[in-house]
């Protein structure tokens, strides 16, 4: 799903909070236990990935809109859902931006699809579901848009609404294309998707110029 310039680390079990720096502990001091566990584990994944990239360990603090603050010269993305945590990082000299997301392979709650999709997307989802009913295409669409946003935000520095991007999924190639409906640093993004072990994974990689 990711090019060789990107290092990714995933975990299916949580680690303890002893992996956190004091600055990171302060961020989740009042969080519930579930949030503390996912926060710590995904940062453990990120630091392992950074080490494989040759980058010394450092605090990874959430910035504006929760986007992680990566060390200088590094781009990355983190994700977590029930039973899964992952982080992907790369040198900024090789990759301009990254976005990864994970979701359970389950249908979206009632009413959510209408909030996160366009008419044209819902029409395509109906066709996908008819041909490949084993995949929860509504959740995959949501997951793809999340990974697009994570790649978009570091470049644009502003929110991207669900109605501001149109996603087309290729069921056979394991890819998707995202067309931006607003002005910004890029008119489109390309991504990949995978369903395994009850988890939907999507990834967007923007190569460096």
MDTraj code that builds the backbone (N, CA, C; nanometers):
import mdtraj as md
import numpy as np

residues = "UNK UNK UNK UNK UNK UNK UNK UNK UNK UNK UNK UNK UNK UNK UNK UNK UNK UNK UNK UNK UNK UNK UNK UNK UNK UNK UNK UNK UNK UNK UNK UNK UNK UNK UNK UNK UNK UNK UNK UNK UNK UNK UNK UNK UNK UNK UNK UNK UNK UNK UNK UNK UNK UNK UNK UNK UNK UNK UNK UNK UNK UNK UNK UNK UNK UNK UNK UNK UNK UNK UNK UNK UNK UNK UNK UNK UNK UNK UNK UNK UNK UNK UNK UNK UNK UNK UNK UNK UNK UNK UNK UNK UNK UNK UNK UNK UNK UNK UNK UNK UNK UNK UNK UNK UNK UNK UNK UNK UNK UNK UNK UNK UNK UNK UNK UNK UNK UNK UNK UNK UNK UNK UNK UNK UNK UNK UNK UNK UNK UNK UNK UNK UNK UNK UNK UNK UNK UNK UNK UNK UNK UNK UNK UNK UNK UNK UNK UNK UNK UNK UNK UNK UNK UNK UNK UNK UNK UNK UNK UNK UNK UNK UNK UNK UNK UNK UNK UNK UNK UNK UNK UNK UNK UNK UNK UNK UNK UNK UNK UNK UNK UNK UNK UNK UNK UNK UNK UNK UNK UNK UNK UNK UNK UNK UNK UNK UNK UNK UNK UNK UNK UNK UNK UNK UNK UNK UNK UNK UNK".split()
xyz = np.array([
    [0.0810, -0.1211, 0.0000],
    [0.0000, 0.0000, 0.0000],
    [0.0847, 0.1267, 0.0000],
    [0.2075, 0.1163, 0.0456],
    [0.2950, 0.2326, 0.0582],
    [0.4249, 0.2092, -0.0187],
    [0.4841, 0.3148, -0.0737],
    [0.6094, 0.2989, -0.1483],
    [0.7261, 0.2677, -0.0552],
    [0.8377, 0.2209, -0.1100],
    [0.9504, 0.1797, -0.0253],
    [1.0125, 0.2930, 0.0555],
    [0.9893, 0.4174, 0.0164],
    [1.0444, 0.5298, 0.0917],
    [0.9723, 0.5517, 0.2250],
    [0.8578, 0.4861, 0.2394],
    [0.7769, 0.5028, 0.3596],
    [0.7976, 0.3848, 0.4536],
    [0.8168, 0.4138, 0.5822],
    [0.8286, 0.3102, 0.6843],
    [0.6990, 0.3083, 0.7651],
    [0.6363, 0.1928, 0.7746],
    [0.5107, 0.1795, 0.8484],
    [0.5247, 0.0735, 0.9565],
    [0.4649, 0.0997, 1.0716],
    [0.4636, 0.0047, 1.1833],
    [0.3209, -0.0042, 1.2355],
    [0.2736, -0.1256, 1.2604],
    [0.1381, -0.1456, 1.3102],
    [0.1401, -0.2312, 1.4353],
    [0.0320, -0.2236, 1.5123],
    [0.0201, -0.3035, 1.6342],
    [-0.1248, -0.3432, 1.6543],
    [-0.1446, -0.4664, 1.6995],
    [-0.2790, -0.5153, 1.7284],
    [-0.3039, -0.5260, 1.8789],
    [-0.2036, -0.4889, 1.9579],
    [-0.2168, -0.4879, 2.1038],
    [-0.1638, -0.3553, 2.1560],
    [-0.2150, -0.3124, 2.2702],
    [-0.1732, -0.1845, 2.3263],
    [-0.0504, -0.1989, 2.4149],
    [0.0270, -0.0908, 2.4182],
    [0.1431, -0.0830, 2.5041],
    [0.1093, 0.0016, 2.6259],
    [0.1989, 0.0063, 2.7224],
    [0.1761, 0.0877, 2.8416],
    [0.2117, 0.2335, 2.8178],
    [0.1711, 0.3180, 2.9094],
    [0.1967, 0.4611, 2.8965],
    [0.3405, 0.4981, 2.9272],
    [0.4215, 0.4002, 2.9700],
    [0.5610, 0.4313, 2.9996],
    [0.6396, 0.4675, 2.8738],
    [0.5823, 0.4478, 2.7550],
    [0.6498, 0.4853, 2.6298],
    [0.6371, 0.6345, 2.6020],
    [0.5551, 0.7044, 2.6792],
    [0.5280, 0.8450, 2.6526],
    [0.6285, 0.9376, 2.7196],
    [0.6536, 1.0491, 2.6541],
    [0.7312, 1.1574, 2.7135],
    [0.6396, 1.2380, 2.8066],
    [0.6986, 1.3107, 2.9045],
    [0.6164, 1.3917, 2.9953],
    [0.5225, 1.4871, 2.9220],
    [0.5697, 1.5470, 2.8131],
    [0.4857, 1.6403, 2.7371],
    [0.3646, 1.5683, 2.6775],
    [0.3861, 1.4448, 2.6370],
    [0.2762, 1.3665, 2.5802],
    [0.1779, 1.3232, 2.6890],
    [0.2309, 1.2860, 2.8037],
    [0.1444, 1.2480, 2.9154],
    [0.0510, 1.3629, 2.9529],
    [0.1047, 1.4837, 2.9474],
    [0.0248, 1.6007, 2.9846],
    [-0.0950, 1.6177, 2.8908],
    [-0.0775, 1.5805, 2.7645],
    [-0.1848, 1.5965, 2.6664],
    [-0.3055, 1.5095, 2.7025],
    [-0.2812, 1.3903, 2.7566],
    [-0.3902, 1.2958, 2.7837],
    [-0.4149, 1.2791, 2.9332],
    [-0.3704, 1.3745, 3.0112],
    [-0.3810, 1.3618, 3.1569],
    [-0.5248, 1.3393, 3.2031],
    [-0.6208, 1.3972, 3.1325],
    [-0.7610, 1.3848, 3.1738],
    [-0.8418, 1.2952, 3.0799],
    [-0.7739, 1.2244, 2.9918],
    [-0.8435, 1.1398, 2.8948],
    [-0.8885, 1.0091, 2.9599],
    [-0.9886, 0.9467, 2.8990],
    [-1.0343, 0.8164, 2.9468],
    [-0.9300, 0.7116, 2.9123],
    [-0.9418, 0.5944, 2.9746],
    [-0.8400, 0.4902, 2.9588],
    [-0.8223, 0.4484, 2.8135],
    [-0.9325, 0.4319, 2.7413],
    [-0.9223, 0.3898, 2.6011],
    [-0.8407, 0.4890, 2.5200],
    [-0.8665, 0.6172, 2.5376],
    [-0.7927, 0.7207, 2.4642],
    [-0.6457, 0.7196, 2.5031],
    [-0.6156, 0.6986, 2.6288],
    [-0.4763, 0.6955, 2.6740],
    [-0.4008, 0.5793, 2.6105],
    [-0.4667, 0.4637, 2.6009],
    [-0.4008, 0.3460, 2.5441],
    [-0.3736, 0.3629, 2.3949],
    [-0.4715, 0.4128, 2.3208],
    [-0.4497, 0.4294, 2.1774],
    [-0.3486, 0.5402, 2.1496],
    [-0.3502, 0.6459, 2.2286],
    [-0.2544, 0.7557, 2.2144],
    [-0.1116, 0.7051, 2.2348],
    [-0.0925, 0.6255, 2.3402],
    [0.0415, 0.5746, 2.3701],
    [0.0885, 0.4741, 2.2654],
    [0.0012, 0.3821, 2.2260],
    [0.0429, 0.2759, 2.1346],
    [0.0761, 0.3297, 1.9970],
    [-0.0046, 0.4228, 1.9475],
    [0.0227, 0.4748, 1.8138],
    [0.1527, 0.5550, 1.8126],
    [0.1881, 0.6164, 1.9255],
    [0.3166, 0.6874, 1.9324],
    [0.4336, 0.5913, 1.9461],
    [0.4110, 0.4792, 2.0099],
    [0.5140, 0.3758, 2.0112],
    [0.5398, 0.3261, 1.8692],
    [0.4334, 0.3063, 1.7926],
    [0.4475, 0.2665, 1.6523],
    [0.5260, 0.3725, 1.5752],
    [0.4911, 0.4986, 1.5975],
    [0.5562, 0.6071, 1.5248],
    [0.7043, 0.6149, 1.5577],
    [0.7393, 0.5992, 1.6842],
    [0.8813, 0.6094, 1.7205],
    [0.9610, 0.4896, 1.6672],
    [0.8983, 0.3727, 1.6619],
    [0.9665, 0.2586, 1.6009],
    [0.9907, 0.2845, 1.4523],
    [0.8906, 0.3409, 1.3856],
    [0.9062, 0.3725, 1.2432],
    [1.0136, 0.4792, 1.2228],
    [1.0150, 0.5812, 1.3085],
    [1.1165, 0.6869, 1.2973],
    [1.2564, 0.6303, 1.3188],
    [1.2695, 0.5369, 1.4136],
    [1.4004, 0.4759, 1.4387],
    [1.4497, 0.4000, 1.3161],
    [1.3582, 0.3304, 1.2485],
    [1.3963, 0.2574, 1.1271],
    [1.4338, 0.3534, 1.0146],
    [1.3849, 0.4756, 1.0257],
    [1.4181, 0.5786, 0.9281],
    [1.5484, 0.6493, 0.9648],
    [1.6006, 0.6190, 1.0857],
    [1.7229, 0.6817, 1.1322],
    [1.7016, 0.8130, 1.2043],
    [1.5798, 0.8360, 1.2521],
    [1.5464, 0.9604, 1.3209],
    [1.5421, 0.9348, 1.4716],
    [1.6126, 1.0162, 1.5517],
    [1.6123, 0.9964, 1.6976],
    [1.4719, 1.0116, 1.7556],
    [1.4432, 0.9429, 1.8664],
    [1.3104, 0.9537, 1.9287],
    [1.2870, 1.0937, 1.9845],
    [1.1612, 1.1364, 1.9811],
    [1.1236, 1.2685, 2.0303],
    [0.9741, 1.2682, 2.0572],
    [0.9249, 1.3625, 2.1384],
    [0.7799, 1.3710, 2.1604],
    [0.7066, 1.4000, 2.0295],
    [0.5904, 1.3406, 2.0160],
    [0.5035, 1.3662, 1.8999],
    [0.3746, 1.4240, 1.9555],
    [0.3645, 1.5551, 1.9527],
    [0.2529, 1.6243, 2.0153],
    [0.1484, 1.6641, 1.9119],
    [0.0216, 1.6560, 1.9468],
    [-0.0822, 1.7002, 1.8533],
    [-0.0817, 1.8517, 1.8396],
    [-0.0943, 1.8972, 1.7160],
    [-0.0985, 2.0401, 1.6901],
    [-0.2378, 2.0844, 1.6538],
    [-0.2468, 2.1781, 1.5605],
    [-0.3760, 2.2285, 1.5165],
    [-0.4613, 2.1159, 1.4602],
    [-0.5861, 2.1108, 1.5056],
    [-0.6817, 2.0070, 1.4634],
    [-0.6297, 1.8658, 1.4893],
    [-0.5382, 1.8511, 1.5839],
    [-0.4911, 1.7197, 1.6235],
    [-0.3845, 1.6592, 1.5362],
    [-0.3415, 1.7306, 1.4326],
    [-0.2382, 1.6764, 1.3437],
    [-0.1084, 1.6578, 1.4211],
    [-0.0426, 1.5423, 1.4086],
    [0.0803, 1.5186, 1.4851],
    [0.1944, 1.6080, 1.4392],
    [0.2742, 1.6528, 1.5341],
    [0.3916, 1.7341, 1.5031],
    [0.5138, 1.6449, 1.4864],
    [0.5583, 1.6286, 1.3638],
    [0.6698, 1.5390, 1.3339],
    [0.8038, 1.6116, 1.3443],
    [0.9132, 1.5377, 1.3663],
    [1.0459, 1.6007, 1.3665],
    [1.0742, 1.6707, 1.2342],
    [1.1632, 1.7679, 1.2378],
    [1.1987, 1.8422, 1.1168],
    [1.2491, 1.7465, 1.0088],
    [1.2029, 1.7676, 0.8872],
    [1.2458, 1.6847, 0.7753],
    [1.1719, 1.5544, 0.7603],
    [1.0635, 1.5365, 0.8380],
    [0.9879, 1.4115, 0.8353],
    [0.8406, 1.4432, 0.8113],
    [0.7742, 1.3603, 0.7334],
    [0.6287, 1.3648, 0.7199],
    [0.5736, 1.2315, 0.7691],
    [0.4492, 1.2331, 0.8103],
    [0.3942, 1.1086, 0.8608],
    [0.2453, 1.1162, 0.8840],
    [0.1900, 1.0031, 0.9275],
    [0.0481, 0.9942, 0.9577],
    [0.0275, 0.8800, 1.0563],
    [-0.0720, 0.8966, 1.1420],
    [-0.1041, 0.7930, 1.2404],
    [-0.2531, 0.7622, 1.2336],
    [-0.2883, 0.6405, 1.2750],
    [-0.4285, 0.6012, 1.2757],
    [-0.4525, 0.4963, 1.3824],
    [-0.5774, 0.4881, 1.4273],
    [-0.6144, 0.3833, 1.5230],
    [-0.7639, 0.3594, 1.5153],
    [-0.8015, 0.2360, 1.5379],
    [-0.9414, 0.1979, 1.5562],
    [-0.9405, 0.0783, 1.6501],
    [-1.0561, 0.0252, 1.6832],
    [-1.0619, -0.0861, 1.7772],
    [-0.9726, -0.2013, 1.7318],
    [-0.8746, -0.2355, 1.8143],
    [-0.7880, -0.3485, 1.7860],
    [-0.6760, -0.3223, 1.6874],
    [-0.6546, -0.1967, 1.6491],
    [-0.5513, -0.1693, 1.5494],
    [-0.4938, -0.0301, 1.5692],
    [-0.3596, -0.0190, 1.5638],
    [-0.2876, 0.1087, 1.5677],
    [-0.1771, 0.1034, 1.4625],
    [-0.1484, 0.2155, 1.3994],
    [-0.0426, 0.2171, 1.2974],
    [0.0093, 0.3586, 1.2768],
    [0.1331, 0.3657, 1.2296],
    [0.1956, 0.4931, 1.1942],
    [0.2830, 0.4712, 1.0721],
    [0.2905, 0.5733, 0.9880],
    [0.3753, 0.5687, 0.8683],
    [0.4534, 0.6991, 0.8611],
    [0.5822, 0.6896, 0.8293],
    [0.6682, 0.8084, 0.8224],
    [0.7606, 0.7981, 0.7011],
    [0.8087, 0.9144, 0.6575],
    [0.9029, 0.9191, 0.5452],
    [0.9823, 1.0481, 0.5533],
    [1.0946, 1.0503, 0.4862],
    [1.1731, 1.1730, 0.4756],
    [1.1006, 1.2708, 0.3827],
    [1.0960, 1.3972, 0.4225],
    [1.0292, 1.4979, 0.3409],
    [1.0971, 1.5163, 0.2059],
    [1.2233, 1.4778, 0.1972],
    [1.2931, 1.4865, 0.0693],
    [1.2383, 1.3876, -0.0323],
    [1.1732, 1.2824, 0.0172],
    [1.1202, 1.1775, -0.0714],
    [0.9684, 1.1819, -0.0856],
    [0.9003, 1.2213, 0.0198],
    [0.7539, 1.2219, 0.0218],
    [0.7063, 1.3580, 0.0709],
    [0.6132, 1.4158, -0.0024],
    [0.5621, 1.5478, 0.0332],
    [0.4593, 1.5412, 0.1452],
    [0.3745, 1.4404, 0.1425],
    [0.2715, 1.4263, 0.2450],
    [0.2199, 1.2832, 0.2475],
    [0.1681, 1.2437, 0.3653],
    [0.1163, 1.1082, 0.3859],
    [-0.0186, 1.1141, 0.4563],
    [-0.1039, 1.0190, 0.4242],
    [-0.2282, 1.0038, 0.4983],
    [-0.2652, 0.8575, 0.5065],
    [-0.2801, 0.8059, 0.6276],
    [-0.3240, 0.6669, 0.6448],
    [-0.4429, 0.6652, 0.7397],
    [-0.5332, 0.5712, 0.7166],
    [-0.6491, 0.5600, 0.8051],
    [-0.6914, 0.4143, 0.8147],
    [-0.7488, 0.3787, 0.9292],
    [-0.7997, 0.2437, 0.9538],
    [-0.9392, 0.2540, 1.0130],
    [-1.0276, 0.1669, 0.9692],
    [-1.1650, 0.1620, 1.0180],
    [-1.2086, 0.0159, 1.0278],
    [-1.3006, -0.0153, 1.1173],
    [-1.3542, -0.1523, 1.1201],
    [-1.4325, -0.1809, 0.9926],
    [-1.4224, -0.3025, 0.9430],
    [-1.4948, -0.3410, 0.8220],
    [-1.6397, -0.3698, 0.8596],
    [-1.7090, -0.2619, 0.8919],
    [-1.8490, -0.2686, 0.9324],
    [-1.9238, -0.1538, 0.8654],
    [-2.0532, -0.1682, 0.8407],
    [-2.1294, -0.0575, 0.7817],
    [-2.1253, 0.0661, 0.8706],
    [-2.1319, 0.1827, 0.8095],
    [-2.1434, 0.3061, 0.8856],
    [-2.2747, 0.3080, 0.9628],
    [-2.2787, 0.3765, 1.0758],
    [-2.4067, 0.3901, 1.1478],
    [-2.5119, 0.4558, 1.0586],
    [-2.6367, 0.4283, 1.0860],
    [-2.7468, 0.4834, 1.0073],
    [-2.7367, 0.6360, 0.9987],
    [-2.7529, 0.6876, 0.8784],
    [-2.7531, 0.8313, 0.8582],
    [-2.6192, 0.8937, 0.8323],
    [-2.5102, 0.8227, 0.8613],
    [-2.3773, 0.8823, 0.8464],
    [-2.3371, 0.8944, 0.7000],
    [-2.3717, 0.7946, 0.6188],
    [-2.3297, 0.7980, 0.4788],
    [-2.3781, 0.9250, 0.4097],
    [-2.5000, 0.9666, 0.4354],
    [-2.5522, 1.0881, 0.3712],
    [-2.4733, 1.2118, 0.4120],
    [-2.4107, 1.2089, 0.5297],
    [-2.3348, 1.3237, 0.5794],
    [-2.1939, 1.3305, 0.5216],
    [-2.1403, 1.2158, 0.4789],
    [-1.9996, 1.2115, 0.4379],
    [-1.9809, 1.1841, 0.2890],
    [-2.0902, 1.1760, 0.2138],
    [-2.0768, 1.1384, 0.0728],
    [-2.1579, 1.2304, -0.0170],
    [-2.1229, 1.2286, -0.1446],
    [-2.1942, 1.3018, -0.2481],
    [-2.2909, 1.2079, -0.3195],
    [-2.3861, 1.2658, -0.3911],
    [-2.4819, 1.1835, -0.4656],
    [-2.4114, 1.0884, -0.5616],
    [-2.3111, 1.1394, -0.6318],
    [-2.2402, 1.0568, -0.7295],
    [-2.1664, 0.9419, -0.6622],
    [-2.1153, 0.9662, -0.5417],
    [-2.0448, 0.8610, -0.4693],
    [-2.1412, 0.7524, -0.4237],
    [-2.2577, 0.7920, -0.3742],
    [-2.3559, 0.6925, -0.3302],
    [-2.4039, 0.6066, -0.4460],
    [-2.4143, 0.6648, -0.5630],
    [-2.4529, 0.5865, -0.6804],
    [-2.3463, 0.4821, -0.7137],
    [-2.2201, 0.5212, -0.7042],
    [-2.1115, 0.4256, -0.7323],
    [-2.1046, 0.3173, -0.6253],
    [-2.1310, 0.3542, -0.5002],
    [-2.1279, 0.2556, -0.3922],
    [-2.2327, 0.1476, -0.4141],
    [-2.3476, 0.1867, -0.4641],
    [-2.4528, 0.0883, -0.4900],
    [-2.4066, -0.0146, -0.5925],
    [-2.3349, 0.0315, -0.6955],
    [-2.2832, -0.0610, -0.7947],
    [-2.1765, -0.1519, -0.7383],
    [-2.0887, -0.0962, -0.6551],
    [-1.9838, -0.1767, -0.5922],
    [-2.0446, -0.2838, -0.5016],
    [-2.1442, -0.2448, -0.4239],
    [-2.2074, -0.3391, -0.3316],
    [-2.2764, -0.4524, -0.4057],
    [-2.3324, -0.4218, -0.5221],
    [-2.3995, -0.5261, -0.6004],
    [-2.2988, -0.6278, -0.6537],
    [-2.1804, -0.5809, -0.6910],
    [-2.0798, -0.6706, -0.7492],
    [-1.9932, -0.7387, -0.6436],
    [-1.9679, -0.6675, -0.5334],
    [-1.8783, -0.7201, -0.4288],
    [-1.9434, -0.6976, -0.2923],
    [-2.0438, -0.7748, -0.2572],
    [-2.1193, -0.7493, -0.1337],
    [-2.0424, -0.7773, -0.0051],
    [-1.9271, -0.8427, -0.0134],
    [-1.8537, -0.8778, 0.1083],
    [-1.7836, -0.7582, 0.1716],
    [-1.7650, -0.6494, 0.0964],
    [-1.6931, -0.5317, 0.1470],
    [-1.7928, -0.4247, 0.1896],
    [-1.7657, -0.3605, 0.3017],
    [-1.8483, -0.2488, 0.3482],
    [-1.8015, -0.1216, 0.2779],
    [-1.8552, -0.0969, 0.1591],
    [-1.8060, 0.0118, 0.0749],
    [-1.8335, 0.1498, 0.1325],
    [-1.9411, 0.1631, 0.2097],
    [-1.9670, 0.2933, 0.2711],
    [-1.8569, 0.3288, 0.3703],
    [-1.8141, 0.2314, 0.4498],
    [-1.7062, 0.2559, 0.5457],
    [-1.5740, 0.2780, 0.4732],
    [-1.5521, 0.2054, 0.3637],
    [-1.4284, 0.2235, 0.2877],
    [-1.4221, 0.3645, 0.2292],
    [-1.5339, 0.4154, 0.1814],
    [-1.5367, 0.5522, 0.1305],
    [-1.5006, 0.6515, 0.2406],
    [-1.5595, 0.6345, 0.3572],
    [-1.5281, 0.7207, 0.4711],
    [-1.3795, 0.7138, 0.5048],
    [-1.3256, 0.5928, 0.5075],
    [-1.1849, 0.5712, 0.5388],
    [-1.0946, 0.6395, 0.4365],
    [-1.1308, 0.6279, 0.3090],
    [-1.0522, 0.6915, 0.2033],
    [-1.0514, 0.8429, 0.2196],
    [-1.1671, 0.9000, 0.2521],
    [-1.1735, 1.0454, 0.2696],
    [-1.0918, 1.0902, 0.3906],
    [-1.0879, 1.0094, 0.4941],
    [-1.0060, 1.0418, 0.6105],
    [-0.8578, 1.0453, 0.5739],
    [-0.8115, 0.9480, 0.4961],
    [-0.6703, 0.9467, 0.4574],
    [-0.6381, 1.0624, 0.3632],
    [-0.7338, 1.0996, 0.2777],
    [-0.7142, 1.2163, 0.1911],
    [-0.6991, 1.3417, 0.2761],
    [-0.7850, 1.3563, 0.3765],
    [-0.7766, 1.4746, 0.4626],
    [-0.6417, 1.4811, 0.5340],
    [-0.5937, 1.3674, 0.5826],
    [-0.4668, 1.3656, 0.6550],
    [-0.3501, 1.4041, 0.5645],
    [-0.3587, 1.3705, 0.4361],
    [-0.2548, 1.4114, 0.3415],
    [-0.2729, 1.5569, 0.2989],
    [-0.3973, 1.6023, 0.2936],
    [-0.4309, 1.7377, 0.2504],
    [-0.3911, 1.8436, 0.3532],
    [-0.4241, 1.8183, 0.4806],
    [-0.4119, 1.9239, 0.5813],
    [-0.2704, 1.9809, 0.5962],
    [-0.1654, 1.8984, 0.6018],
    [-0.0311, 1.9565, 0.6135],
    [0.0076, 2.0444, 0.4947],
    [-0.0523, 2.0195, 0.3787],
    [-0.0210, 2.0979, 0.2592],
    [-0.1047, 2.2249, 0.2512],
    [-0.2314, 2.2139, 0.2870],
    [-0.3234, 2.3267, 0.2711],
    [-0.3392, 2.4092, 0.3980],
    [-0.3215, 2.3455, 0.5129],
    [-0.3358, 2.4173, 0.6390],
    [-0.4783, 2.4565, 0.6716],
    [-0.5746, 2.3887, 0.6138],
    [-0.7145, 2.4187, 0.6459],
    [-0.7994, 2.2927, 0.6363],
    [-0.9155, 2.3014, 0.6989],
    [-1.0113, 2.1903, 0.7002],
    [-1.0562, 2.1554, 0.5592],
    [-1.0822, 2.0278, 0.5375],
    [-1.1400, 1.9802, 0.4114],
    [-1.2669, 1.9052, 0.4451],
    [-1.3809, 1.9569, 0.3980],
    [-1.5078, 1.8923, 0.4283],
    [-1.5301, 1.7670, 0.3462],
    [-1.6145, 1.6780, 0.3965],
    [-1.6458, 1.5554, 0.3232],
    [-1.7083, 1.5855, 0.1874],
    [-1.7765, 1.6998, 0.1778],
    [-1.8411, 1.7356, 0.0513],
    [-1.7495, 1.8120, -0.0426],
    [-1.6222, 1.8246, -0.0040],
    [-1.5264, 1.8981, -0.0857],
    [-1.4291, 1.8075, -0.1609],
    [-1.4557, 1.6784, -0.1538],
    [-1.3726, 1.5816, -0.2250],
    [-1.4615, 1.4686, -0.2754],
    [-1.4402, 1.4285, -0.4002],
    [-1.5164, 1.3198, -0.4613],
    [-1.4235, 1.2007, -0.4833],
    [-1.4591, 1.0866, -0.4267],
    [-1.3737, 0.9679, -0.4312],
    [-1.4347, 0.8616, -0.5223],
    [-1.3509, 0.8054, -0.6077],
    [-1.3893, 0.6935, -0.6933],
    [-1.3029, 0.5733, -0.6576],
    [-1.3659, 0.4623, -0.6216],
    [-1.2939, 0.3430, -0.5772],
    [-1.2875, 0.2412, -0.6904],
    [-1.1682, 0.1854, -0.7118],
    [-1.1498, 0.0760, -0.8071],
    [-1.1465, -0.0539, -0.7269],
    [-1.2521, -0.1334, -0.7398],
    [-1.2637, -0.2545, -0.6592],
    [-1.1631, -0.3610, -0.6983],
    [-1.1196, -0.3627, -0.8226],
    [-1.0303, -0.4682, -0.8708],
    [-0.8831, -0.4363, -0.8467],
    [-0.8464, -0.3091, -0.8582],
    [-0.7057, -0.2703, -0.8454],
    [-0.6653, -0.2388, -0.7024],
    [-0.7627, -0.2242, -0.6117],
    [-0.7302, -0.1867, -0.4747],
    [-0.6815, -0.0431, -0.4647],
    [-0.7351, 0.0436, -0.5492],
    [-0.6943, 0.1841, -0.5507],
    [-0.8181, 0.2738, -0.5429],
    [-0.7929, 0.4021, -0.5191],
    [-0.8998, 0.5004, -0.5284],
    [-0.8415, 0.6329, -0.5755],
    [-0.9258, 0.7141, -0.6374],
    [-0.8874, 0.8468, -0.6845],
    [-0.9747, 0.9493, -0.6146],
    [-0.9136, 1.0564, -0.5667],
    [-0.9859, 1.1625, -0.4973],
    [-0.9715, 1.2921, -0.5751],
    [-1.0838, 1.3473, -0.6162],
    [-1.0857, 1.4731, -0.6912],
    [-1.1301, 1.5848, -0.5982],
    [-1.0453, 1.6866, -0.5837],
    [-1.0755, 1.7977, -0.4949],
    [-1.1737, 1.8923, -0.5633],
    [-1.2760, 1.9343, -0.4904],
    [-1.3781, 2.0235, -0.5430],
    [-1.3572, 2.1669, -0.4961],
    [-1.2446, 2.1921, -0.4306],
    [-1.2077, 2.3258, -0.3851],
    [-1.0639, 2.3535, -0.4281],
    [-1.0287, 2.4801, -0.4317],
    [-0.8910, 2.5143, -0.4646],
    [-0.7958, 2.4740, -0.3534],
    [-0.6730, 2.4427, -0.3908],
    [-0.5764, 2.4007, -0.2909],
    [-0.4442, 2.3651, -0.3537],
    [-0.3559, 2.3039, -0.2760],
    [-0.2215, 2.2730, -0.3259],
    [-0.2186, 2.1691, -0.4365],
    [-0.3185, 2.0797, -0.4409],
    [-0.3256, 1.9756, -0.5431],
    [-0.4705, 1.9577, -0.5865],
    [-0.4935, 1.9278, -0.7132],
    [-0.6313, 1.9078, -0.7593],
    [-0.6835, 1.7674, -0.7328],
    [-0.5933, 1.6740, -0.7032],
    [-0.6366, 1.5350, -0.6866],
    [-0.5335, 1.4581, -0.6052],
    [-0.5792, 1.3475, -0.5475],
    [-0.4920, 1.2561, -0.4739],
    [-0.5203, 1.1140, -0.5221],
    [-0.4186, 1.0304, -0.5153],
    [-0.4332, 0.8888, -0.5485],
    [-0.4037, 0.8067, -0.4240],
    [-0.4825, 0.7014, -0.4034],
    [-0.4629, 0.6204, -0.2841],
    [-0.4795, 0.4727, -0.3111],
    [-0.4505, 0.3946, -0.2082],
    [-0.4677, 0.2498, -0.2138],
    [-0.5502, 0.2053, -0.0942],
    [-0.6189, 0.0905, -0.1089],
    [-0.6979, 0.0384, 0.0009],
    [-0.6802, -0.1122, 0.0131],
    [-0.7099, -0.1618, 0.1324],
    [-0.6951, -0.3040, 0.1627],
    [-0.7926, -0.3386, 0.2740],
    [-0.8533, -0.4565, 0.2649],
    [-0.9378, -0.5077, 0.3722],
    [-0.8777, -0.6382, 0.4205],
    [-0.8480, -0.6456, 0.5510],
    [-0.7896, -0.7679, 0.6058],
    [-0.8196, -0.7741, 0.7551],
    [-0.8378, -0.8944, 0.8054],
    [-0.8573, -0.9171, 0.9490],
    [-0.9660, -0.8277, 1.0078],
    [-1.0703, -0.7997, 0.9291],
    [-1.1790, -0.7183, 0.9794],
    [-1.1500, -0.5695, 0.9853],
    [-1.0408, -0.5257, 0.9225],
    [-0.9998, -0.3854, 0.9242],
    [-0.9909, -0.3336, 0.7806],
    [-1.0427, -0.2134, 0.7569],
    [-1.0248, -0.1435, 0.6298],
    [-0.9086, -0.0466, 0.6449],
    [-0.8139, -0.0530, 0.5531],
    [-0.6973, 0.0348, 0.5545],
    [-0.6923, 0.1156, 0.4261],
    [-0.6635, 0.2437, 0.4369],
    [-0.6439, 0.3280, 0.3188],
    [-0.5174, 0.4101, 0.3380],
    [-0.4524, 0.4424, 0.2276],
    [-0.3283, 0.5194, 0.2333],
    [-0.3159, 0.6093, 0.1132],
    [-0.2704, 0.7324, 0.1373],
    [-0.2418, 0.8295, 0.0328],
    [-0.0967, 0.8737, 0.0478],
    [-0.0212, 0.8660, -0.0591],
    [0.1176, 0.9125, -0.0596],
    [0.1348, 1.0170, -0.1673],
    [0.1836, 1.1341, -0.1301],
    [0.2122, 1.2401, -0.2250],
    [0.3637, 1.2483, -0.2418],
    [0.4175, 1.2104, -0.3565],
    [0.5626, 1.2133, -0.3751],
    [0.6175, 1.3575, -0.3695],
    [0.7410, 1.3689, -0.3272],
    [0.8058, 1.4996, -0.3299],
    [0.8311, 1.5391, -0.4752],
    [0.8312, 1.6696, -0.5042],
    [0.8575, 1.7133, -0.6426],
    [0.9912, 1.6632, -0.6928],
])
top = md.Topology()
chain = top.add_chain()
for i, resn in enumerate(residues, 1):
    res = top.add_residue(resn, chain, resSeq=i)
    for name in ("N", "CA", "C"):
        top.add_atom(name, md.element.get_by_symbol(name[0]), res)
traj = md.Trajectory(xyz[None], top)
